[in-house]
Amino acid sequence: MKIGVIGLGTVGFGVVEILTQQKERLEKAIQEEVTVKYGCALDEVTLPDGVIFTQDFQDVLNDEEVDVVVELIGGTTIAKKIIIEALKKGKHVVTANKALIAHHAQEIFQVAEDNHAKIYYEAAVGGGIPVVVPAKEDLIANEIEKIEGILNGTTNFILSLMETDNLDFQEALTIADGLGYVEADASLDLDGIDAAHKIYILAMNAFEIFFDFDKIQCTGIRQVTKKDIDYAKKLGYRIKLIAQAKKIDQGYGIDVSPTLVGIKDIVGNVNQAYNVVELTCNYLENVIFYGKGAGRYVTASAVVSDIMKTHQPTMWKHQYQYVENIYPITYSQYYIRCDHPLDIDYEMYFSQDHDHIYITNPLELSQLQQQLSGETYSLLKVRG
């Protein structure tokens, strides 16, 4: 196995380090030589002995000896070109590029199949948490019925900080940014887009479907206030950015939204920059995957695992059906905060200062919005 790593940022360099430092053990595991032939990046870096540095990704793609291309530059333009060209040359591809898979999965997987090449993307979801492969392989006896989780460590860190350190949103965001947790384009984290990319991938594999990414309704955390976090805690909840996908009568419900989660719930106790994915299955019932969602070696470990898979027998296919019927999940309990009493059906209620706080009974969002027509209020989902 000869490998070319394109993209030598935090994760890419970590991949090269693991592959060279663990070379003997990895070779023993797969009974084959493991060699990093190229490291490719725009800015020159010092690579381990024997690894060729290049600034031109075509050097990697045109080398017939390279049979695994690792794409770690991100984005959906040049990265897509690299992956498509590599697959057309019959090279296997490993990527951590969640946005690219979420927007172009159907096209990319078809190219892979047409050219008898493999593509793996475990590191695209949950950093180093092994969830993509186990969900697709180890749970093959099961039908996955529902996926719920915290899939963005940045927003989870911010919400945790707001609760534990008594900070408002902007203060917590400033700290998270200073620690390097926030993407260069902060909207990917704060508006739920990053989590939506990841729930797309998990739903795609669980339900064996392709669909338009833009049909996922995203609501981020910008409007979550310290006041709401405090009130949720009084009611026995924490606010988390929850991505979920499940089968519904009309098709599939998929969305991302700030949600009240019970403090006694496992998901409600996932704090700081950690991720969690809970799968509900017909036989296994519930299984949870938990761990760090980002970091050099955390994510690099998932990439290396995928690289090893390229030279092993596989059951992976992506012959999925394209579907149109993707909807937000609107039947839920809801948290409501208003400055006066409301005439609504509720499970829990209390008032403090000038605020009136409700946890409703389960109902459709449209029904609730009709009841609240003309009112000014804050609204969040509540996990059942």
Secondary structure in CASP SS format (residue, H / E / C, confidence):
PFRMAT SS
TARGET T0000
AUTHOR 0000-0000-0000
METHOD secondary structure of the structure
MODEL  1
M C 1.00
K E 1.00
I E 1.00
G E 1.00
V E 1.00
I E 1.00
G C 1.00
L C 1.00
G C 1.00
T H 1.00
V H 1.00
G H 1.00
F H 1.00
G H 1.00
V H 1.00
V H 1.00
E H 1.00
I H 1.00
L H 1.00
T H 1.00
Q H 1.00
Q C 1.00
K H 1.00
E H 1.00
R H 1.00
L H 1.00
E H 1.00
K H 1.00
A H 1.00
I H 1.00
Q C 1.00
E C 1.00
E C 1.00
V C 1.00
T E 1.00
V E 1.00
K E 1.00
Y E 1.00
G E 1.00
C E 1.00
A C 1.00
L C 1.00
D C 1.00
E C 1.00
V C 1.00
T C 1.00
L C 1.00
P C 1.00
D C 1.00
G C 1.00
V C 1.00
I E 1.00
F E 1.00
T E 1.00
Q C 1.00
D C 1.00
F H 1.00
Q H 1.00
D H 1.00
V H 1.00
L H 1.00
N C 1.00
D C 1.00
E C 1.00
E C 1.00
V C 1.00
D C 1.00
V E 1.00
V E 1.00
V E 1.00
E E 1.00
L C 1.00
I C 1.00
G C 1.00
G C 1.00
T C 1.00
T C 1.00
I H 1.00
A H 1.00
K H 1.00
K H 1.00
I H 1.00
I H 1.00
I H 1.00
E H 1.00
A H 1.00
L H 1.00
K H 1.00
K C 1.00
G C 1.00
K C 1.00
H E 1.00
V E 1.00
V E 1.00
T E 1.00
A C 1.00
N C 1.00
K H 1.00
A H 1.00
L H 1.00
I H 1.00
A H 1.00
H H 1.00
H H 1.00
A H 1.00
Q H 1.00
E H 1.00
I H 1.00
F H 1.00
Q H 1.00
V H 1.00
A H 1.00
E H 1.00
D H 1.00
N C 1.00
H C 1.00
A C 1.00
K C 1.00
I E 1.00
Y E 1.00
Y C 1.00
E H 1.00
A H 1.00
A H 1.00
V C 1.00
G C 1.00
G C 1.00
G C 1.00
I C 1.00
P C 1.00
V C 1.00
V H 1.00
V H 1.00
P H 1.00
A H 1.00
K H 1.00
E H 1.00
D H 1.00
L C 1.00
I C 1.00
A C 1.00
N C 1.00
E C 1.00
I E 1.00
E E 1.00
K E 1.00
I E 1.00
E E 1.00
G E 1.00
I E 1.00
L C 1.00
N C 1.00
G H 1.00
T H 1.00
T H 1.00
N H 1.00
F H 1.00
I H 1.00
L H 1.00
S H 1.00
L H 1.00
M H 1.00
E H 1.00
T H 1.00
D C 1.00
N C 1.00
L C 1.00
D C 1.00
F H 1.00
Q H 1.00
E H 1.00
A H 1.00
L H 1.00
T H 1.00
I H 1.00
A H 1.00
D H 1.00
G H 1.00
L C 1.00
G C 1.00
Y C 1.00
V C 1.00
E C 1.00
A C 1.00
D C 1.00
A C 1.00
S H 1.00
L H 1.00
D H 1.00
L H 1.00
D C 1.00
G C 1.00
I H 1.00
D H 1.00
A H 1.00
A H 1.00
H H 1.00
K H 1.00
I H 1.00
Y H 1.00
I H 1.00
L H 1.00
A H 1.00
M H 1.00
N H 1.00
A H 1.00
F H 1.00
E C 1.00
I E 1.00
F E 1.00
F C 1.00
D C 1.00
F H 1.00
D H 1.00
K H 1.00
I C 1.00
Q E 1.00
C E 1.00
T C 1.00
G C 1.00
I C 1.00
R C 1.00
Q C 1.00
V C 1.00
T C 1.00
K H 1.00
K H 1.00
D H 1.00
I H 1.00
D H 1.00
Y H 1.00
A H 1.00
K H 1.00
K H 1.00
L C 1.00
G C 1.00
Y E 1.00
R E 1.00
I E 1.00
K E 1.00
L E 1.00
I E 1.00
A E 1.00
Q E 1.00
A E 1.00
K E 1.00
K E 1.00
I E 1.00
D C 1.00
Q C 1.00
G E 1.00
Y E 1.00
G E 1.00
I E 1.00
D E 1.00
V E 1.00
S E 1.00
P E 1.00
T E 1.00
L E 1.00
V E 1.00
G E 1.00
I C 1.00
K C 1.00
D C 1.00
I C 1.00
V H 1.00
G H 1.00
N H 1.00
V C 1.00
N C 1.00
Q C 1.00
A C 1.00
Y E 1.00
N E 1.00
V E 1.00
V E 1.00
E E 1.00
L E 1.00
T E 1.00
C E 1.00
N C 1.00
Y C 1.00
L C 1.00
E C 1.00
N E 1.00
V E 1.00
I E 1.00
F E 1.00
Y E 1.00
G E 1.00
K E 1.00
G C 1.00
A C 1.00
G C 1.00
R H 1.00
Y H 1.00
V H 1.00
T H 1.00
A H 1.00
S H 1.00
A H 1.00
V H 1.00
V H 1.00
S H 1.00
D H 1.00
I H 1.00
M H 1.00
K H 1.00
T C 1.00
H C 1.00
Q C 1.00
P C 1.00
T C 1.00
M C 1.00
W C 1.00
K C 1.00
H C 1.00
Q C 1.00
Y C 1.00
Q E 1.00
Y E 1.00
V C 1.00
E C 1.00
N C 1.00
I E 1.00
Y E 1.00
P C 1.00
I C 1.00
T C 1.00
Y E 1.00
S E 1.00
Q E 1.00
Y E 1.00
Y E 1.00
I E 1.00
R E 1.00
C E 1.00
D C 1.00
H C 1.00
P C 1.00
L C 1.00
D C 1.00
I C 1.00
D C 1.00
Y E 1.00
E E 1.00
M E 1.00
Y E 1.00
F E 1.00
S E 1.00
Q E 1.00
D C 1.00
H C 1.00
D E 1.00
H E 1.00
I E 1.00
Y E 1.00
I E 1.00
T E 1.00
N C 1.00
P C 1.00
L E 1.00
E E 1.00
L H 1.00
S H 1.00
Q H 1.00
L H 1.00
Q H 1.00
Q H 1.00
Q H 1.00
L C 1.00
S C 1.00
G C 1.00
E C 1.00
T C 1.00
Y E 1.00
S E 1.00
L E 1.00
L E 1.00
K E 1.00
V E 1.00
R C 1.00
G C 1.00
END
